[in-house]
Amino acid sequence: MSEHPGVGAVDGELVWHTSVWPFLASVGLLLVLPLPFMLHFVYGKSVLAAVVLAAGVVLIILTAAGWVADGLEDVHGYGAGHSVWAMPLFIMAEALIFVGFLAGYWMLRFSASSWPPAGTPAKEYAVPVFMTILLVSSSVTTHLAERELEPERESRPGFIFWLCVTMILGTVFMGLTVYEWSTLFHEGFNLGTNVYSTVFYSITGLHASHVFAGLGIFVCLLIPALRGKVNIPFVKAASMYWHFVDIVWLFVVTQVYFW
């Protein structure tokens, strides 16, 4: 493995390589974040904003899949890479984003004379409790999947089974998020209803985006595993990320739903 960044090994020789994925990821983020907001809120072109947003989501998904696939297949000769030690640094950065959102919520909550504000429908607790059970269970199944790759086991079928169970639990969680949002929107509780609705959709939406990203990572692990290839460092990094998503949800559900 090369000690120089940007250099890989091909047929025993060190060669520089380039990747299109960082550029495409930047374009995808541009399409997902600033452009749709500008088109909708500044120019009033909601349909065009939705089209641009959808294109950005598709581009980011394809970029993530291609980028991770390059790493899993080790197309540049980097071996295990830096995924295991780099993931905690990434998680720390993401955690600070959630801290910022929650701090904003706490400031609004403590400064309000009454809470929740007028126009907020009565809270339903059954759905968020079930969603919490799903995510906590998915952390257990993720750990079980990782355990199947330990030297004394080395069961690829077992890994695939528990990984699929984890993905099913995460997908059901996302489905319940969509169901809850759809129900609230039909009740007239949307992003602009009051300050609580804005915070609610922002924080739960931010978390849902991380769940979606985690499911995408799992897909990138599953496809090579079905072909007989498992990159253990990537599995460990993916497991760390998923546990982080689950822990963050405990803060989201206790603060936004039950407080």
Secondary structure as GFF3:
##gff-version 3
##sequence-region A 1 259
A	DSSP	beta_strand	7	10	.	.	.	ID=ss1
A	DSSP	beta_strand	13	16	.	.	.	ID=ss2
A	DSSP	alpha_helix	21	32	.	.	.	ID=ss3
A	DSSP	alpha_helix	34	37	.	.	.	ID=ss4
A	DSSP	pi_helix	38	42	.	.	.	ID=ss5
A	DSSP	alpha_helix	46	73	.	.	.	ID=ss6
A	DSSP	alpha_helix	83	111	.	.	.	ID=ss7
A	DSSP	alpha_helix	126	147	.	.	.	ID=ss8
A	DSSP	alpha_helix	156	186	.	.	.	ID=ss9
A	DSSP	alpha_helix	195	226	.	.	.	ID=ss10
A	DSSP	alpha_helix	232	252	.	.	.	ID=ss11
A	DSSP	pi_helix	253	257	.	.	.	ID=ss12
###
